[in-house]
Amino acid sequence: MPAYSLIYHGDKERPFDLAVTLSIRNTDPVHPITLVSVDYFDTDGKRIRGYLESELKLGAMSSTRYVLQESDQSGGSGASFIVRWKSEAKVTEPIVETVMISTRTQQGISFTSRGQAIKEDNP
């Protein structure tokens, strides 16, 4: 899941810091899912931190979020999250998105990015 904690602008490639919200939505109307891990990686692929100390159950149609402060530039311009989840029943795939936003003086920027499955474990 891309997490653009900063982007570059202008001819001199000046950094523009962004706050990042990782949103995880259980889209199944009946069954819960369980978040196994939510990990944050820097531009070089080094794990910076995990956001879960234990598994977290998300009920049907519920969501959770994790916020990366605008001042946290530890991930660099190519940071990412990896979200691992499981379910006891066959469920619709959750929606995992990041929302990046920042405002400065009269300039503001916001955009989203949607995650993509990179591996599926079959029971």
Phi and psi restraints in degrees (value plus and minus 20) as a CYANA .aco file:
   2 PRO   PHI     -79.9   -39.9
   2 PRO   PSI     122.7   162.7
   3 ALA   PHI    -157.3  -117.3
   3 ALA   PSI      74.7   114.7
   4 TYR   PHI    -102.8   -62.8
   4 TYR   PSI      70.1   110.1
   5 SER   PHI     -97.4   -57.4
   5 SER   PSI     -34.2     5.8
   6 LEU   PHI    -176.3  -136.3
   6 LEU   PSI     130.3   170.3
   7 ILE   PHI    -149.5  -109.5
   7 ILE   PSI     144.7   184.7
   8 TYR   PHI    -126.5   -86.5
   8 TYR   PSI     125.9   165.9
   9 HIS   PHI    -161.8  -121.8
   9 HIS   PSI     138.4   178.4
  10 GLY   PHI      59.8    99.8
  10 GLY   PSI     149.2   189.2
  11 ASP   PHI     -85.1   -45.1
  11 ASP   PSI     -44.8    -4.8
  12 LYS   PHI    -116.6   -76.6
  12 LYS   PSI      -9.5    30.5
  13 GLU   PHI      30.8    70.8
  13 GLU   PSI      33.5    73.5
  14 ARG   PHI     -94.2   -54.2
  14 ARG   PSI     117.4   157.4
  15 PRO   PHI     -93.7   -53.7
  15 PRO   PSI     123.3   163.3
  16 PHE   PHI    -142.8  -102.8
  16 PHE   PSI      86.7   126.7
  17 ASP   PHI     -92.1   -52.1
  17 ASP   PSI     122.2   162.2
  18 LEU   PHI    -150.4  -110.4
  18 LEU   PSI     124.3   164.3
  19 ALA   PHI    -102.9   -62.9
  19 ALA   PSI     123.4   163.4
  20 VAL   PHI    -142.7  -102.7
  20 VAL   PSI     109.2   149.2
  21 THR   PHI    -133.0   -93.0
  21 THR   PSI     101.6   141.6
  22 LEU   PHI    -112.6   -72.6
  22 LEU   PSI     101.7   141.7
  23 SER   PHI    -133.0   -93.0
  23 SER   PSI     109.7   149.7
  24 ILE   PHI    -142.4  -102.4
  24 ILE   PSI      99.5   139.5
  25 ARG   PHI    -140.2  -100.2
  25 ARG   PSI     102.6   142.6
  26 ASN   PHI     -97.8   -57.8
  26 ASN   PSI      94.3   134.3
  27 THR   PHI    -112.4   -72.4
  27 THR   PSI     -20.6    19.4
  28 ASP   PHI     -99.1   -59.1
  28 ASP   PSI     108.7   148.7
  29 PRO   PHI     -98.3   -58.3
  29 PRO   PSI     -26.9    13.1
  30 VAL   PHI    -143.2  -103.2
  30 VAL   PSI     -65.6   -25.6
  31 HIS   PHI    -124.8   -84.8
  31 HIS   PSI     127.3   167.3
  32 PRO   PHI     -99.3   -59.3
  32 PRO   PSI     144.0   184.0
  33 ILE   PHI    -143.7  -103.7
  33 ILE   PSI     142.4   182.4
  34 THR   PHI    -141.8  -101.8
  34 THR   PSI     103.8   143.8
  35 LEU   PHI     -98.6   -58.6
  35 LEU   PSI     104.9   144.9
  36 VAL   PHI    -111.2   -71.2
  36 VAL   PSI     -62.5   -22.5
  37 SER   PHI    -176.7  -136.7
  37 SER   PSI     130.9   170.9
  38 VAL   PHI    -154.0  -114.0
  38 VAL   PSI      86.7   126.7
  39 ASP   PHI    -138.0   -98.0
  39 ASP   PSI     125.3   165.3
  40 TYR   PHI    -132.9   -92.9
  40 TYR   PSI     110.6   150.6
  41 PHE   PHI    -142.6  -102.6
  41 PHE   PSI     129.0   169.0
  42 ASP   PHI    -107.4   -67.4
  42 ASP   PSI    -199.1  -159.1
  43 THR   PHI     -76.3   -36.3
  43 THR   PSI     -52.4   -12.4
  44 ASP   PHI    -107.6   -67.6
  44 ASP   PSI     -17.2    22.8
  45 GLY   PHI      65.9   105.9
  45 GLY   PSI     -11.1    28.9
  46 LYS   PHI    -102.7   -62.7
  46 LYS   PSI     110.7   150.7
  47 ARG   PHI     -88.4   -48.4
  47 ARG   PSI     104.1   144.1
  48 ILE   PHI    -112.4   -72.4
  48 ILE   PSI     -65.5   -25.5
  49 ARG   PHI    -183.9  -143.9
  49 ARG   PSI     138.3   178.3
  50 GLY   PHI    -126.9   -86.9
  50 GLY   PSI     127.5   167.5
  51 TYR   PHI    -121.7   -81.7
  51 TYR   PSI     -27.7    12.3
  52 LEU   PHI    -136.9   -96.9
  52 LEU   PSI     111.7   151.7
  53 GLU   PHI    -110.6   -70.6
  53 GLU   PSI     -45.2    -5.2
  54 SER   PHI    -169.3  -129.3
  54 SER   PSI     147.4   187.4
  55 GLU   PHI     -80.1   -40.1
  55 GLU   PSI     129.5   169.5
  56 LEU   PHI    -146.6  -106.6
  56 LEU   PSI     101.5   141.5
  57 LYS   PHI    -106.9   -66.9
  57 LYS   PSI     109.9   149.9
  58 LEU   PHI    -128.5   -88.5
  58 LEU   PSI      98.4   138.4
  59 GLY   PHI     -85.3   -45.3
  59 GLY   PSI     150.2   190.2
  60 ALA   PHI     -73.5   -33.5
  60 ALA   PSI     111.2   151.2
  61 MET   PHI      42.3    82.3
  61 MET   PSI      -2.1    37.9
  62 SER   PHI    -119.9   -79.9
  62 SER   PSI     150.4   190.4
  63 SER   PHI    -165.4  -125.4
  63 SER   PSI     148.1   188.1
  64 THR   PHI    -165.1  -125.1
  64 THR   PSI     147.5   187.5
  65 ARG   PHI    -166.3  -126.3
  65 ARG   PSI     135.3   175.3
  66 TYR   PHI    -152.9  -112.9
  66 TYR   PSI     114.4   154.4
  67 VAL   PHI    -134.1   -94.1
  67 VAL   PSI     112.4   152.4
  68 LEU   PHI    -124.3   -84.3
  68 LEU   PSI      96.2   136.2
  69 GLN   PHI     -81.4   -41.4
  69 GLN   PSI     129.2   169.2
  70 GLU   PHI     -78.7   -38.7
  70 GLU   PSI     -51.8   -11.8
  71 SER   PHI     -98.5   -58.5
  71 SER   PSI     -30.6     9.4
  72 ASP   PHI    -107.2   -67.2
  72 ASP   PSI      81.3   121.3
  73 GLN   PHI    -127.4   -87.4
  73 GLN   PSI      -0.6    39.4
  74 SER   PHI     -81.4   -41.4
  74 SER   PSI     -46.0    -6.0
  75 GLY   PHI    -105.0   -65.0
  75 GLY   PSI     -41.7    -1.7
  76 GLY   PHI      56.8    96.8
  76 GLY   PSI    -190.1  -150.1
  77 SER   PHI     -96.4   -56.4
  77 SER   PSI     -35.0     5.0
  78 GLY   PHI    -135.8   -95.8
  78 GLY   PSI       9.6    49.6
  79 ALA   PHI     -85.8   -45.8
  79 ALA   PSI     140.7   180.7
  80 SER   PHI    -175.5  -135.5
  80 SER   PSI     140.8   180.8
  81 PHE   PHI    -132.6   -92.6
  81 PHE   PSI     128.1   168.1
  82 ILE   PHI    -141.9  -101.9
  82 ILE   PSI     104.7   144.7
  83 VAL   PHI    -131.9   -91.9
  83 VAL   PSI     104.7   144.7
  84 ARG   PHI    -131.6   -91.6
  84 ARG   PSI     114.9   154.9
  85 TRP   PHI    -162.8  -122.8
  85 TRP   PSI     144.3   184.3
  86 LYS   PHI    -168.0  -128.0
  86 LYS   PSI     149.6   189.6
  87 SER   PHI    -172.2  -132.2
  87 SER   PSI     127.6   167.6
  88 GLU   PHI     -95.7   -55.7
  88 GLU   PSI     -47.7    -7.7
  89 ALA   PHI    -137.7   -97.7
  89 ALA   PSI     145.7   185.7
  90 LYS   PHI     -91.0   -51.0
  90 LYS   PSI     107.0   147.0
  91 VAL   PHI    -151.4  -111.4
  91 VAL   PSI     144.6   184.6
  92 THR   PHI     -92.0   -52.0
  92 THR   PSI     127.2   167.2
  93 GLU   PHI     -86.6   -46.6
  93 GLU   PSI     116.8   156.8
  94 PRO   PHI     -87.6   -47.6
  94 PRO   PSI     138.4   178.4
  95 ILE   PHI    -117.6   -77.6
  95 ILE   PSI     105.6   145.6
  96 VAL   PHI    -141.0  -101.0
  96 VAL   PSI     100.0   140.0
  97 GLU   PHI    -155.7  -115.7
  97 GLU   PSI     136.9   176.9
  98 THR   PHI    -137.5   -97.5
  98 THR   PSI     124.5   164.5
  99 VAL   PHI    -140.3  -100.3
  99 VAL   PSI     103.1   143.1
 100 MET   PHI    -131.0   -91.0
 100 MET   PSI     116.5   156.5
 101 ILE   PHI    -172.4  -132.4
 101 ILE   PSI     128.3   168.3
 102 SER   PHI    -182.9  -142.9
 102 SER   PSI     130.9   170.9
 103 THR   PHI    -155.3  -115.3
 103 THR   PSI     120.0   160.0
 104 ARG   PHI    -162.9  -122.9
 104 ARG   PSI     111.9   151.9
 105 THR   PHI      21.5    61.5
 105 THR   PSI    -134.1   -94.1
 106 GLN   PHI    -122.4   -82.4
 106 GLN   PSI      -9.6    30.4
 107 GLN   PHI    -130.0   -90.0
 107 GLN   PSI     115.5   155.5
 108 GLY   PHI    -159.8  -119.8
 108 GLY   PSI     133.7   173.7
 109 ILE   PHI    -165.8  -125.8
 109 ILE   PSI     121.2   161.2
 110 SER   PHI    -173.4  -133.4
 110 SER   PSI     125.4   165.4
 111 PHE   PHI    -181.8  -141.8
 111 PHE   PSI     146.6   186.6
 112 THR   PHI    -143.7  -103.7
 112 THR   PSI     142.0   182.0
 113 SER   PHI    -162.9  -122.9
 113 SER   PSI     116.0   156.0
 114 ARG   PHI    -123.9   -83.9
 114 ARG   PSI     120.0   160.0
 115 GLY   PHI     -92.5   -52.5
 115 GLY   PSI     146.1   186.1
 116 GLN   PHI    -156.8  -116.8
 116 GLN   PSI     117.5   157.5
 117 ALA   PHI     -83.8   -43.8
 117 ALA   PSI     113.4   153.4
 118 ILE   PHI    -131.1   -91.1
 118 ILE   PSI     -35.1     4.9
 119 LYS   PHI    -182.1  -142.1
 119 LYS   PSI     120.4   160.4
 120 GLU   PHI    -142.5  -102.5
 120 GLU   PSI     105.0   145.0
 121 ASP   PHI    -113.9   -73.9
 121 ASP   PSI     104.9   144.9
 122 ASN   PHI    -117.8   -77.8
 122 ASN   PSI     110.6   150.6
